[in-house]
Amino acid sequence: MIYVEFYKNKKGFLKGFSFKGHAEFEEYGKDIVCAAVSCAVRLCCNGLTEIAKKNVLIKEEDGEISLKVLNEEVKDEVVQIFLKALKLEIGLIEKSYSENVKLKVTED
C-alpha cells in the first residue's frame, strides 16, 4: 500500500506531502500503480524545483519521498497549482486502485 499524506495550514494552503510504501499491485518493474504515482510525484517535484525555481525541501529514501514548502512560498500560486494538481491525480489513482493507494489530508 502507498500511503499518501498532504499537509495544509489553517488557511487551506497545501504546504507539503509524504509518500510511503509500495503499491504491490504487480511485481517490481511491472507495477503500473507504482509507476503512475511515481511519475506524478516526480512531475510535481521537478516542476517546482527545476521549472518554477521554488524553494522547497525534498527528502527521498527507499520507498519514501516527502516535500515541504518553505513558509515564504506557501501562498505562491504556482506552488499551490502544482500541489493541488498532484493531490487531484493521486485522488483519481486512489479511486481506481483503493487497495493500493490511500490518501489523506492533515491540517496543522
N, C-alpha and C positions, 0 to 999 in steps of 0.2 A: 504494500500500500504506500502510495505517495501522500504524505501529509503536508498540506499547504496552509500556511497562516499568513494573512495580510494584517498589518498593523495600521491603525488610523488614530488620529488625535481626536480630541473632544469636538473639534470644529468639522470633523468629517474628512480631513485631508489624509490620504494614504501616505504613510511615511516609511514603508518598507515591507519586506516579506521574508519568509523562510520556507524552504522546500526540503523535506527529509524523506528518506526511504526509497524504495524501488517499487515500480508498478506490479511486477510479477505477472503480467498479462501473458507473456510468452518468454521463451528462453532468451538469454543475453544475445544481442545482435539482431533479434527478430521482434523485439518488443515495441510495437507501434505506439502504445500509450506512453511509454518512457520517452520515445523519440519525439512525440508531439509536445509533451511537457518540456523536455529539454530544449527543444527548438524555440518554443515560446519564451522561456526564461532567458535564453541566450540573446534573442532578439531584443528583449527589454533591456537587459544589462548593457549590451553593446550599443544599442540606440542611445541610451542615457549617457554613457561614458564617451563613446567614440564619435557620435554624430552631434548630439546636443551639448556635449562637453560639460555635463552637470557633475556636481560634487557629491558623489555617493560612495559609500563604503561597501565593498563586496567581499564576502568571506566564502571560500569554497573548500570543502573537504570531501572525502569519499562519500558519495550518496547524500550530500547536503550542500545547499547554497543559500546564502542569505544576503539581503541588500538592505542598507539603512540609508535613508535620505538625511543629509545633514540639515540642521534646523533652518538655515537661511534659504534652502531650496524647497522646503515642503510646500509652500504656496505657489511655486512656479507652475505655470500652466502646462508646459511641455512635460515636466516630471509627472504631473497628475495624469496627463493623457497616456503616457507610456504605462504607468502603473494600473490605471483603470482598464486599459486595453488588455494587459496581461491577466488581470483579475477576471475580466469577461471571458477570455479564451479558456482559462483554467476552469471556470464555471461551466462552460459548454462541454469541455472534455469530461468533467465530473458527471454531467448529466448522462453522457453516453457510456461512461465506464465507472460507475459509482462503487464498484467493488475494488477498484484500483486507485482511485483518487478521492481524497477527502479535503474539502476546502472550508476554512472558517476565517472570520474576520474578528479581530480583537481590538477593542478601544482601550487606550490608556492615556 
